[in-house]
């Protein structure tokens, strides 16, 4: 399906992929088998810097839906909470002179670097965004940033692991990676629980009922009746 993958934006602003496989898993073992299968199909090539250099980024998405009961007694209703996990392995930034890549491998390296450049631009913009001020973020400049839009500036918690080399010859690459991660640390998100519309509405009704009960108690303690207001 690799050649038919397309990015689509839903009405709620979320991003989905078409042309990819989505499977329901019963347990952790099944999930890890799918992850292993995806890893095996990932393209690699030999360069002067790495015998098995990744020629693409890898994204493994796991969606968890949890059914919950809302309300009390006979008024209980079933609602849904949804969480989505993105596990992303970014291909390393490469310098053509160091890798000695040519032909298709060189072209892949250029595309990898372009995607990482746009990701860096998005991270830089998000890390300097001012509170309560709207700012245009260039998610659409790259498929990578488009797919990871929710992870970076959306309703999410994001953790980044930066891999660097101890070799002096890779000093510039390691420094750039650390700068990348340092900027990512400054991104501030405030995630909320994803509930379906029915669950959100029922939850809000319960909150208002509880607030109404507390206000009635406060008035009663002061000897005030609602009928007298």
C-alpha positions in Angstrom: 0.0 0.0 0.0 3.0 2.3 0.2 2.4 4.1 -3.1 -1.3 4.7 -2.4 -1.0 6.4 1.0 -2.7 9.8 1.2 -3.2 12.3 4.0 -6.8 13.5 4.7 -8.1 16.1 7.2 -11.3 15.4 9.0 -14.0 17.9 9.8 -12.7 18.2 13.4 -9.2 19.1 12.1 -7.6 15.7 12.9 -5.4 14.0 10.3 -6.0 10.5 9.0 -4.2 8.3 6.5 -5.8 6.4 3.7 -4.2 3.4 2.0 -2.7 1.9 5.2 -3.6 -1.2 7.1 -5.4 -0.9 10.4 -5.8 -4.0 12.5 -7.7 -4.8 15.8 -5.4 -6.4 18.3 -6.3 -8.7 21.2 -3.2 -8.4 23.3 0.3 -7.0 23.5 1.9 -10.0 21.7 -0.3 -9.4 18.7 0.7 -5.7 18.7 4.4 -6.4 18.9 4.1 -8.9 16.0 2.6 -6.1 13.8 5.4 -3.7 14.9 8.0 -6.3 13.9 6.3 -6.9 10.6 6.3 -3.2 9.8 10.0 -2.9 10.8 11.0 -5.7 8.5 9.3 -4.0 5.5 11.2 -0.8 6.2 13.7 0.1 3.5 17.4 0.2 4.4 20.6 0.7 2.4 24.4 0.6 3.0 26.3 3.9 3.1 29.8 4.9 4.2 28.4 5.9 7.6 25.9 3.0 8.2 25.7 -0.6 6.9 21.9 -0.6 7.4 20.9 3.1 7.0 17.1 3.7 7.3 15.8 5.2 4.0 12.5 6.4 5.5 10.9 7.5 8.7 8.7 5.0 10.6 5.4 5.7 12.3 3.5 3.1 14.4 0.1 4.3 15.6 -1.9 2.6 18.3 -5.5 3.7 19.1 -7.1 2.7 22.4 -10.8 3.0 23.0 -12.1 2.6 26.6 -15.8 2.2 27.5 -16.9 3.9 30.7 -20.1 4.2 32.7 -21.4 7.7 33.3 -23.9 8.7 35.9 -25.3 6.8 38.9 -27.8 4.0 39.4 -30.5 3.6 36.7 -29.3 6.7 34.9 -25.9 5.2 34.1 -25.0 5.4 30.4 -22.0 4.1 28.4 -19.5 6.5 27.1 -16.2 6.3 25.2 -12.7 7.7 25.9 -10.2 7.5 23.1 -6.4 7.8 23.2 -3.9 7.6 20.3 -0.2 6.8 20.6 2.3 7.6 17.9 5.6 5.8 18.0 7.9 7.6 15.6 11.5 6.6 14.5 13.0 9.4 12.5 15.7 8.6 10.0 18.9 10.3 10.8 20.0 13.6 9.0 22.7 12.8 6.5 25.4 14.7 4.7 25.9 13.4 1.1 29.6 13.8 1.3 29.9 11.6 4.3 27.5 8.9 3.2 28.9 8.6 -0.3 25.3 8.0 -1.5 24.4 8.2 -5.2 21.4 7.6 -7.4 18.2 6.5 -5.6 19.9 6.4 -2.2 21.1 10.0 -2.6 17.5 11.1 -3.5 16.1 9.3 -0.5 18.7 11.1 1.7 17.6 14.5 0.3 13.9 13.7 1.0 14.8 12.6 4.5 16.7 15.9 5.1 13.9 18.0 3.7 11.4 16.3 6.0 13.6 16.8 9.0 14.2 20.5 8.0 10.5 21.2 7.9 10.0 19.4 11.2 12.7 21.6 12.7 10.9 24.7 11.4 7.7 23.6 13.0 9.4 22.8 16.3 11.1 26.2 16.2 7.8 28.0 15.6 5.9 26.1 18.3 8.7 26.6 20.8 8.5 30.4 20.4 4.7 30.8 20.2 3.3 33.3 22.7 0.5 32.4 25.1 -3.0 33.3 23.9 -1.7 34.4 20.5 -2.5 32.6 17.3 0.4 31.8 15.0 0.5 30.2 11.6 2.5 26.9 11.8 3.7 25.4 8.5 2.5 21.8 9.0 1.4 21.4 5.4 5.0 21.9 4.0 5.8 18.3 4.6 4.0 15.0 4.9 6.0 14.2 8.0 4.9 17.4 9.9 1.3 16.9 8.5 1.0 13.4 10.0 2.7 14.5 13.3 0.6 17.7 13.6 -1.4 16.4 16.6 1.7 15.1 18.3 3.5 18.4 18.1 1.0 21.2 18.7 -2.2 19.4 19.3 -4.0 17.7 22.2 -1.1 15.5 23.3 1.9 14.8 25.5 5.1 14.2 23.5 8.4 12.7 24.5 11.5 12.9 22.3 14.6 10.7 22.6 17.6 12.3 20.8 20.3 9.9 19.6 23.8 11.3 19.3 27.2 9.9 18.4 30.3 10.0 20.7 32.6 10.2 17.6 34.3 13.5 17.1 33.8 13.2 13.3 30.0 13.4 14.0 30.3 16.6 16.1 28.1 18.8 13.8 25.4 16.2 13.5 25.3 15.6 17.3 25.2 19.3 18.0 22.3 19.9 15.5 20.4 17.0 17.1 20.8 18.5 20.6 19.6 21.9 19.3 16.6 20.1 17.8 15.7 18.4 21.1 16.3 21.6 23.1 13.8 23.5 21.0 11.3 20.7 21.3 11.5 21.0 25.1 10.0 24.5 24.9 6.8 23.4 23.3 3.9 23.7 25.7 0.7 21.7 25.2 -2.3 21.3 27.5 -3.9 18.0 26.6 -7.4 17.0 27.7 -9.2 13.7 27.7 -10.8 12.7 24.4 -14.5 11.8 25.0 -17.2 11.3 22.4 -19.9 14.0 22.1 -22.4 11.9 24.1 -19.9 11.3 26.9 -18.9 15.0 27.0 -22.5 16.2 27.2 -23.4 13.7 29.9 -20.2 14.7 31.9 -21.2 18.4 31.6 -24.7 17.7 32.8 -23.3 15.8 35.8 -21.0 18.8 36.6 -23.8 21.2 36.4 -26.1 19.0 38.6 -23.3 18.8 41.2 -22.7 22.6 41.1 -26.5 23.1 41.5 -26.5 20.8 44.5 -23.7 22.7 46.2 -25.3 26.1 45.6 -28.5 24.9 47.1 -26.7 23.6 50.2 -24.9 27.0 50.6 -28.2 28.9 50.3 -29.9 26.5 52.8 -27.1 27.0 55.3 -27.8 30.8 55.2 -31.6 30.2 55.5 -32.4 31.2 52.0 -34.9 29.3 49.8 -34.8 29.4 46.0 -38.6 30.0 46.1 -37.9 33.3 47.9 -35.5 34.6 45.3 
